[in-house]
Amino acid sequence: MLHEAADDILAFAAFPPAHWKKIWSTNRWSG
């Protein structure tokens, strides 16, 4: 299952580090 989703899971890494927090904070499941 993780192998199939690897591209989706790691897609944020294609963005500059300055954008990671914004991208990560849009995760509704993070609490």
mmCIF file of the N, C-alpha and C atoms, coordinates in Angstrom:
data_MODEL
# 
_entry.id   MODEL 
# 
loop_
_atom_site.group_PDB 
_atom_site.id 
_atom_site.type_symbol 
_atom_site.label_atom_id 
_atom_site.label_alt_id 
_atom_site.label_comp_id 
_atom_site.label_asym_id 
_atom_site.label_entity_id 
_atom_site.label_seq_id 
_atom_site.pdbx_PDB_ins_code 
_atom_site.Cartn_x 
_atom_site.Cartn_y 
_atom_site.Cartn_z 
_atom_site.occupancy 
_atom_site.B_iso_or_equiv 
_atom_site.pdbx_formal_charge 
_atom_site.auth_seq_id 
_atom_site.auth_comp_id 
_atom_site.auth_asym_id 
_atom_site.auth_atom_id 
_atom_site.pdbx_PDB_model_num 
ATOM 1  N N  . MET A 1 1  ? 0.824  -1.197 0.000  1.00 0.00 ? 1  MET A N  1 
ATOM 2  C CA . MET A 1 1  ? 0.000  0.000  0.000  1.00 0.00 ? 1  MET A CA 1 
ATOM 3  C C  . MET A 1 1  ? 0.870  1.265  0.000  1.00 0.00 ? 1  MET A C  1 
ATOM 4  N N  . LEU A 1 2  ? 1.871  1.321  0.859  1.00 0.00 ? 2  LEU A N  1 
ATOM 5  C CA . LEU A 1 2  ? 2.732  2.504  0.896  1.00 0.00 ? 2  LEU A CA 1 
ATOM 6  C C  . LEU A 1 2  ? 3.523  2.665  -0.388 1.00 0.00 ? 2  LEU A C  1 
ATOM 7  N N  . HIS A 1 3  ? 3.912  1.553  -0.989 1.00 0.00 ? 3  HIS A N  1 
ATOM 8  C CA . HIS A 1 3  ? 4.664  1.629  -2.246 1.00 0.00 ? 3  HIS A CA 1 
ATOM 9  C C  . HIS A 1 3  ? 3.814  2.266  -3.334 1.00 0.00 ? 3  HIS A C  1 
ATOM 10 N N  . GLU A 1 4  ? 2.518  1.970  -3.343 1.00 0.00 ? 4  GLU A N  1 
ATOM 11 C CA . GLU A 1 4  ? 1.616  2.532  -4.348 1.00 0.00 ? 4  GLU A CA 1 
ATOM 12 C C  . GLU A 1 4  ? 1.392  4.023  -4.119 1.00 0.00 ? 4  GLU A C  1 
ATOM 13 N N  . ALA A 1 5  ? 1.439  4.458  -2.875 1.00 0.00 ? 5  ALA A N  1 
ATOM 14 C CA . ALA A 1 5  ? 1.165  5.852  -2.533 1.00 0.00 ? 5  ALA A CA 1 
ATOM 15 C C  . ALA A 1 5  ? 2.429  6.691  -2.372 1.00 0.00 ? 5  ALA A C  1 
ATOM 16 N N  . ALA A 1 6  ? 3.585  6.110  -2.595 1.00 0.00 ? 6  ALA A N  1 
ATOM 17 C CA . ALA A 1 6  ? 4.850  6.810  -2.350 1.00 0.00 ? 6  ALA A CA 1 
ATOM 18 C C  . ALA A 1 6  ? 4.929  8.149  -3.076 1.00 0.00 ? 6  ALA A C  1 
ATOM 19 N N  . ASP A 1 7  ? 4.513  8.204  -4.325 1.00 0.00 ? 7  ASP A N  1 
ATOM 20 C CA . ASP A 1 7  ? 4.566  9.465  -5.072 1.00 0.00 ? 7  ASP A CA 1 
ATOM 21 C C  . ASP A 1 7  ? 3.689  10.528 -4.422 1.00 0.00 ? 7  ASP A C  1 
ATOM 22 N N  . ASP A 1 8  ? 2.503  10.131 -3.957 1.00 0.00 ? 8  ASP A N  1 
ATOM 23 C CA . ASP A 1 8  ? 1.603  11.092 -3.314 1.00 0.00 ? 8  ASP A CA 1 
ATOM 24 C C  . ASP A 1 8  ? 2.142  11.532 -1.959 1.00 0.00 ? 8  ASP A C  1 
ATOM 25 N N  . ILE A 1 9  ? 2.667  10.589 -1.209 1.00 0.00 ? 9  ILE A N  1 
ATOM 26 C CA . ILE A 1 9  ? 3.178  10.892 0.133  1.00 0.00 ? 9  ILE A CA 1 
ATOM 27 C C  . ILE A 1 9  ? 4.365  11.846 0.071  1.00 0.00 ? 9  ILE A C  1 
ATOM 28 N N  . LEU A 1 10 ? 5.233  11.646 -0.915 1.00 0.00 ? 10 LEU A N  1 
ATOM 29 C CA . LEU A 1 10 ? 6.454  12.434 -1.003 1.00 0.00 ? 10 LEU A CA 1 
ATOM 30 C C  . LEU A 1 10 ? 6.367  13.612 -1.967 1.00 0.00 ? 10 LEU A C  1 
ATOM 31 N N  . ALA A 1 11 ? 5.193  13.864 -2.517 1.00 0.00 ? 11 ALA A N  1 
ATOM 32 C CA . ALA A 1 11 ? 5.040  14.933 -3.506 1.00 0.00 ? 11 ALA A CA 1 
ATOM 33 C C  . ALA A 1 11 ? 5.449  16.293 -2.939 1.00 0.00 ? 11 ALA A C  1 
ATOM 34 N N  . PHE A 1 12 ? 5.208  16.526 -1.645 1.00 0.00 ? 12 PHE A N  1 
ATOM 35 C CA . PHE A 1 12 ? 5.545  17.825 -1.059 1.00 0.00 ? 12 PHE A CA 1 
ATOM 36 C C  . PHE A 1 12 ? 7.036  18.117 -1.121 1.00 0.00 ? 12 PHE A C  1 
ATOM 37 N N  . ALA A 1 13 ? 7.869  17.085 -1.215 1.00 0.00 ? 13 ALA A N  1 
ATOM 38 C CA . ALA A 1 13 ? 9.318  17.275 -1.241 1.00 0.00 ? 13 ALA A CA 1 
ATOM 39 C C  . ALA A 1 13 ? 9.784  17.988 -2.508 1.00 0.00 ? 13 ALA A C  1 
ATOM 40 N N  . ALA A 1 14 ? 8.938  18.048 -3.527 1.00 0.00 ? 14 ALA A N  1 
ATOM 41 C CA . ALA A 1 14 ? 9.299  18.735 -4.766 1.00 0.00 ? 14 ALA A CA 1 
ATOM 42 C C  . ALA A 1 14 ? 9.237  20.252 -4.599 1.00 0.00 ? 14 ALA A C  1 
ATOM 43 N N  . PHE A 1 15 ? 8.577  20.714 -3.540 1.00 0.00 ? 15 PHE A N  1 
ATOM 44 C CA . PHE A 1 15 ? 8.459  22.142 -3.278 1.00 0.00 ? 15 PHE A CA 1 
ATOM 45 C C  . PHE A 1 15 ? 9.622  22.615 -2.412 1.00 0.00 ? 15 PHE A C  1 
ATOM 46 N N  . PRO A 1 16 ? 9.965  23.901 -2.479 1.00 0.00 ? 16 PRO A N  1 
ATOM 47 C CA . PRO A 1 16 ? 11.032 24.438 -1.623 1.00 0.00 ? 16 PRO A CA 1 
ATOM 48 C C  . PRO A 1 16 ? 10.661 24.280 -0.140 1.00 0.00 ? 16 PRO A C  1 
ATOM 49 N N  . PRO A 1 17 ? 11.632 24.072 0.731  1.00 0.00 ? 17 PRO A N  1 
ATOM 50 C CA . PRO A 1 17 ? 11.357 23.889 2.159  1.00 0.00 ? 17 PRO A CA 1 
ATOM 51 C C  . PRO A 1 17 ? 10.488 24.981 2.776  1.00 0.00 ? 17 PRO A C  1 
ATOM 52 N N  . ALA A 1 18 ? 10.573 26.193 2.282  1.00 0.00 ? 18 ALA A N  1 
ATOM 53 C CA . ALA A 1 18 ? 9.764  27.284 2.831  1.00 0.00 ? 18 ALA A CA 1 
ATOM 54 C C  . ALA A 1 18 ? 8.268  27.024 2.655  1.00 0.00 ? 18 ALA A C  1 
ATOM 55 N N  . HIS A 1 19 ? 7.899  26.196 1.698  1.00 0.00 ? 19 HIS A N  1 
ATOM 56 C CA . HIS A 1 19 ? 6.493  25.910 1.427  1.00 0.00 ? 19 HIS A CA 1 
ATOM 57 C C  . HIS A 1 19 ? 5.985  24.697 2.197  1.00 0.00 ? 19 HIS A C  1 
ATOM 58 N N  . TRP A 1 20 ? 6.882  23.890 2.751  1.00 0.00 ? 20 TRP A N  1 
ATOM 59 C CA . TRP A 1 20 ? 6.482  22.644 3.383  1.00 0.00 ? 20 TRP A CA 1 
ATOM 60 C C  . TRP A 1 20 ? 5.496  22.850 4.523  1.00 0.00 ? 20 TRP A C  1 
ATOM 61 N N  . LYS A 1 21 ? 5.732  23.853 5.364  1.00 0.00 ? 21 LYS A N  1 
ATOM 62 C CA . LYS A 1 21 ? 4.845  24.056 6.508  1.00 0.00 ? 21 LYS A CA 1 
ATOM 63 C C  . LYS A 1 21 ? 3.440  24.403 6.044  1.00 0.00 ? 21 LYS A C  1 
ATOM 64 N N  . LYS A 1 22 ? 3.328  25.247 5.019  1.00 0.00 ? 22 LYS A N  1 
ATOM 65 C CA . LYS A 1 22 ? 2.006  25.594 4.496  1.00 0.00 ? 22 LYS A CA 1 
ATOM 66 C C  . LYS A 1 22 ? 1.307  24.366 3.933  1.00 0.00 ? 22 LYS A C  1 
ATOM 67 N N  . ILE A 1 23 ? 2.045  23.563 3.182  1.00 0.00 ? 23 ILE A N  1 
ATOM 68 C CA . ILE A 1 23 ? 1.462  22.365 2.582  1.00 0.00 ? 23 ILE A CA 1 
ATOM 69 C C  . ILE A 1 23 ? 1.058  21.380 3.675  1.00 0.00 ? 23 ILE A C  1 
ATOM 70 N N  . TRP A 1 24 ? 1.955  21.178 4.642  1.00 0.00 ? 24 TRP A N  1 
ATOM 71 C CA . TRP A 1 24 ? 1.691  20.216 5.709  1.00 0.00 ? 24 TRP A CA 1 
ATOM 72 C C  . TRP A 1 24 ? 0.515  20.661 6.568  1.00 0.00 ? 24 TRP A C  1 
ATOM 73 N N  . SER A 1 25 ? 0.372  21.972 6.808  1.00 0.00 ? 25 SER A N  1 
ATOM 74 C CA . SER A 1 25 ? -0.680 22.466 7.693  1.00 0.00 ? 25 SER A CA 1 
ATOM 75 C C  . SER A 1 25 ? -2.071 22.319 7.095  1.00 0.00 ? 25 SER A C  1 
ATOM 76 N N  . THR A 1 26 ? -2.173 22.011 5.806  1.00 0.00 ? 26 THR A N  1 
ATOM 77 C CA . THR A 1 26 ? -3.486 21.822 5.198  1.00 0.00 ? 26 THR A CA 1 
ATOM 78 C C  . THR A 1 26 ? -4.006 20.407 5.411  1.00 0.00 ? 26 THR A C  1 
ATOM 79 N N  . ASN A 1 27 ? -3.237 19.581 6.113  1.00 0.00 ? 27 ASN A N  1 
ATOM 80 C CA . ASN A 1 27 ? -3.646 18.209 6.396  1.00 0.00 ? 27 ASN A CA 1 
ATOM 81 C C  . ASN A 1 27 ? -4.722 18.211 7.475  1.00 0.00 ? 27 ASN A C  1 
ATOM 82 N N  . ARG A 1 28 ? -5.940 17.856 7.110  1.00 0.00 ? 28 ARG A N  1 
ATOM 83 C CA . ARG A 1 28 ? -7.049 17.857 8.067  1.00 0.00 ? 28 ARG A CA 1 
ATOM 84 C C  . ARG A 1 28 ? -6.896 16.797 9.140  1.00 0.00 ? 28 ARG A C  1 
ATOM 85 N N  . TRP A 1 29 ? -6.116 15.768 8.891  1.00 0.00 ? 29 TRP A N  1 
ATOM 86 C CA . TRP A 1 29 ? -5.985 14.662 9.833  1.00 0.00 ? 29 TRP A CA 1 
ATOM 87 C C  . TRP A 1 29 ? -4.918 14.914 10.892 1.00 0.00 ? 29 TRP A C  1 
ATOM 88 N N  . SER A 1 30 ? -4.204 16.024 10.830 1.00 0.00 ? 30 SER A N  1 
ATOM 89 C CA . SER A 1 30 ? -3.113 16.258 11.776 1.00 0.00 ? 30 SER A CA 1 
ATOM 90 C C  . SER A 1 30 ? -3.593 16.756 13.134 1.00 0.00 ? 30 SER A C  1 
ATOM 91 N N  . GLY A 1 31 ? -4.880 16.977 13.281 1.00 0.00 ? 31 GLY A N  1 
ATOM 92 C CA . GLY A 1 31 ? -5.398 17.358 14.591 1.00 0.00 ? 31 GLY A CA 1 
ATOM 93 C C  . GLY A 1 31 ? -5.737 18.747 14.629 1.00 0.00 ? 31 GLY A C  1 
# 
